[in-house]
Amino acid sequence: MEIGVPKEIKDREFRVGLSPSSVRLLSDNGHVVFVETGAGVGAGFSDEEYLQAGAKIASDAIEAWNHELVVKVKEPLSPEYQYIQKGQLLFTYLHLAADRALTEHLLKSGVIAIAYETVELPDARLPLLTPMSIIAGRLSVQFGARYLEKQQGGRGVLLGGIPGVRPGKVVILGGGVVGTEAAKMAVGMGASVQILDISVDRLAYLETLFGSRVELLYSNPANIDVTVREADLLIGAVLILGRRAPILVPRSLVREMRPGSVIIDVAVDQGGCIETLRPTSHSNPTYVEEGVVHVGIPNMPGAVPWTATQALNNSTLPYVLKLANFGLKALEMDASLAKGLNIKDGQIVHRAVQEVFPDL
């Protein structure tokens, strides 16, 4: 099969769909991979490395997209819509619940769209979302610590504090992969950490992980009100598969936070759980609303593309190889991959996305 790897065009998105080592494995299995020139440079992979791995270098986006299977990292943006073809397999993050325009175009195009984030194992784990969730969770605290600095518009709080001065307070909404990784980083920095989650079983698991180092609270409006008001750094880490996250923090509560506090919503690409937060970018990462610094970068792992590309490929490559070897039959052979199918033959086929767009 011919496989295309376009260069990502989202703001400062330096990840790439396939690394040279992934290309080598695909080439060894008889497939031909076309990598757009410069696609891997931001992640530390030169065109020469791809050539050595057996790839062909596509001179432009048209050539990179014109293949049976296209492997990306982020969802297609409007300038890329023209390249999407009927019957083509598109394998990438899509997050359609937060993007009606993309959903409508994919339906019109006739493409077969498979989303990384909805590939689901029998035990409900999300194997292609997990590696980026780990990175995003860890980066959320790293970014938060930076934007709490006074020169960045923050309160001037050192998360770890020092002897005689209390540490900063980190509140994490959601105790899944993102929330857990954020807590690990915050605890490591010496911050005071609270995690809120609606699953008592998950809270019990987190207790075995963190013990008394993290305060674990059931997520309800009363607990959210009390903790958010006192947060120096608030991290939104709520994920509902295929759907928009619910708004847990209304504007009225953001207004009650201390001036210069920081909000980072890791699930902004799925709508986010904080009313005042909107998508930003690596070029313009922050804005201030209600006196609070907001960070809504939807492609946060793009800040560490060398690590993130390899971590993503470690998880996606087995599925890419199945799609390359068997085409659509791979979905019949692998129930987990089949759950990644969002759009086929001009119809939404993923139930959660159908519920978001009942009129499409």
N, C-alpha and C positions, 0 to 999 in steps of 0.2 A: 504494500500500500504506500501511496505517497502521503507524506505528513508535512504540514506547514507549521512553522513556528514564527509568527510575526513579532516584530519589536513592539513592546508595550508603549502606549502613548499617554497613559494617565500621568498626571503631574508627578515628576520625579519617581516614577515607578521603574526601578532598575532590575527587578526580577525578570526571569526569562522562563518560558514554559518547559524547555528541556535543556539540561546541562550537557556538556560534551560527553560525559560518561553515559548518560541516558541515550544519546544519539548513537554511541558506539554499539550498545546492546541492540538497539532497533536495527541498525545497519547489519549487524551480525545475523539478525533474523530475516534478512532479505528485504527490508523496507528502505525506502528512500526518503530522507529527511531534508527539507528545504528550510534553512534558517535565514531569516532576513539579515542582511549585513548590519553589523553593529548591535544585534539584538542582545547579545550576551556581555557586551563590554562593561556595562554598569555593574554587573555581577562578578566581573573579573575574568570573563571568558572571551578570548579573541576569536575572530573569524578563522584564524589559522588553526586554533585548537579544534574548532568544529570540522574544518576540512580534514584534519588528521583523524578525527573520529569517524569520518565517512560521510559527513553531510555535504550537501550542495549549498552554496551561498546564493540566496535570492537577492536580486539587486534592489528590490523595492517591496512595498506592502502588497501590491497587486500580485506579484509572483509568489510571495510568501503565503497568501491566502488562497491561492487557486489550486487547492488540493482536497482529496477526499476527507482527510481528517486534519483539523486545525487544533493545535494544543496551545493554550494561552495561560496567563495567570489571572488577569482581571477581566471583567466583563467588557464586551465591545463598547466603545464610545461612538457617538453619532458619526464622526468622520469615517469610522470603519464599517458602518452599516452597508455601504455600497459594495463591500467585498464579500458579504455573506451570501452563500449560494444554496439553492434548493437541493435537498438530498445530502448536503454536506454534514459531516459529524463535527460538532463544535464541543470541545471539552475544556472547561475553564470554570472559575468562580463566576456565578451569575447574580445571585441575590435578587431575584426578580421581584420579590414582594415589595421592595422599595423603589422599583423602577418600572413604571407603567410604559414609558415610551420604548424602552428596550424590549419589554415583553411583547408589545404590539408589533414591533418590527420583526422580531424573531418569528412570530406567528405568520406574518405576511411573506417572509422570505422562504418558508418551506424547509428551513434548516432543522436538523436533529440536534437539539441542545441538551447536553448532559452537564449538570452542575456539580462541581467538586463538593460543595457544601451539603448536598443532600444524598450523596453516596452513604449508605448506612449498613452497618454490620448487623447480624442477627441479635446481638446484645444491645443494640441501639447506639453503639459508639459510631462516631463520624470520623472515619480514618483520614479523610483528605482535608477536613477542617482542623483537626487536632494539632498538627504541627504548626500551622500559622496562629492558632489560638494560643499555643504555648508562647510563641515569640511575641505576639501582641500583648498578652498578659504581662510578660516581663517588661516589655518596652513601656507599657502604660505607666508603671511606677518610675522608670528611668526618665520618661518625658515629664511626668508630673513633678518629680524632684527639680527638674530644670526650670519649669514654668512657675514654680513657687518662689524662684529667686526674684528679688526685688527688681533687678535689671530687666527681667522678662515680664514684668507687670504683676508678679505675684506678691504674696504677703511678706516674703522674706523669711520663710520658715525652713529650717534644716530638718528634714524628715527624721533623722536619727537623734536630734537633740544633742545635748552634751550634759555631763554631770552638773546638776543644779538647774538645768533648764529642760522642761518637759519636751518629749519628742513630738513631731507632727502626728496628726491623726488621719489615718487613711480609712475610708469607708468604701467597701466593695459590695455592690449590688449584684448578687449572683455568685454561687459557689461552684460553678462548673470549671472547665479547664482554664478559661481566661481568669476567672476569679481566684482559683487556686494558685496559679502561677504568679499573679499579681501579689497575692499574699506572701508567697515565698520571698519575692524580692523585697517587699515592704518590711517584712520581719527581719530579713537579712540586713537591711539598712538601720534597723533599730526603731522603726516607727511603731506607734500604737495602731493596731489593726482591728477592724470589725468587719465581719462578713455577714450579709443577710441573704437568706435563701428560703424558698417556700417548701423545700423538701427536708423533712426531719431526718430521713435516712442519710441524705447528703451531709447535713450538719453533723450527724453522728460520725460519719467517715472523716470529716474534716477535723473532728476532735482527736481522732486517732493520729492524724497527721501533724497537727499543730499543738495539741495539748492546751495548756493555759496561755500560750503565747499569742493566741488570737481569740477575740471575743466573738462567739457565734450566736447569732440572733435569728429568730424566725422573721421572715419578711412579711410585715403587715404595715398598714399606713401609720400606726402609732410609732412603731420602732423606726420606720423610715424617717418620720418627722424629727424624732429626737436625735438620731445619729447624723443625718444630713446637715442639720443646723450647725453642728460642732465640727464638721469635717474640714480639714485643711485641703485634702485631696479626695475627691469623690470619683470613683471609677464605676462606670456602667458596664456590666458584664452579663447581660441577660440575652439568652438566645432561645427562640422558639422556632423549631425546624420549619423552614419554608414560609414563615409568617413574619410580620412586623412585630417587634417587641412592644409590650404595653408601656404606656407612660406611667412610670412610678414616681417621678419627681416633677411636680407641676411648677410652673413659673413662680407661683406664690411662695413655694418653699425655697427655690433658688434665691429669691429676694431676701430671705432670712439668713442666708449664709454670710460668713464674714467677708468683707471686701478683700479682694486679692486671693481668695480661695481658688482652687483649680478643679474643673470638671473635665474628665476624659471619658468618652463613651466609646468603648471598643466595638460595640455592635452598631455603630452609626450606619454602616453599609446595609444593615437590615432594618433601618428606621430609628434605632436607638430607644432608650427608655427615659430620656430626660427632655422635657418639653422645650427648653430653650436651646437645645443643642442642634446644630445643623452641620452638614459636611463641610470640612475645610480641606486643606491640602498641605503637602510638605513645604510648598513655597510660601503659603500664607496659613500657618497652622493654627493661629489663635484669633479670637475676638473677645471683647468684653461685653457682657450683658448682665444687667442687674448687679454690676460691680464685681462679677465673678469671671475669671479667665476660663474660656471654653476651648477645648481641643477636640476636633471631630475629624481626624484624619482617617479616611476609610481604608487606606492601604498602608497602615502603619508598618507592617513587616518589610515594606519596600525600603525602609531606612537601613536595613541590614541585608542587602540582596545576596551577598556571597553565602551567608548562613541560610537565609530563607529559601533560596533557590534549591540548594541541595537538600534541605529538610523536606521541602515540598516534593521534589522528585523522588526521594526515598519512598514516599507514600503513593504518588500518582503513577509511577512507572509501570508497576504490574498491571494496572488497568489500561494504560496507554497501549501496552504490548498486546493485551487481549483484544482491544478495539482494532489495532493494526492487523492482528492475525485473523480475526473472525468477523470484523465489521459489526453490523447490527446483531448478528447471532451471539456476540459476546454478552448482550443483555439477557438473552435466554439462558446462557450458561452460568451467569453470575448474578444472583438475586440482589446482592449488595450494589453492584454497578447499575442494575436496572432501576433501583430507587433513585439514582442520580438523574434519570431521564425526566426532564421538565417539559420539553416541547417536542412534538413530532407530528408531521403531516398537517401543520397549521393549527394544531390543537394543544392546549395545555393538558398534560397528562399527569402531573404531580398534584395530588389532592390538596395539599396545603396551599399551593400557588393558585389552584382553581378557586379556593375559598376566598383568597385575597381579591381575585378578579372574576367574580361570577358573571360579569357581563361580556367577557371576552371568549 
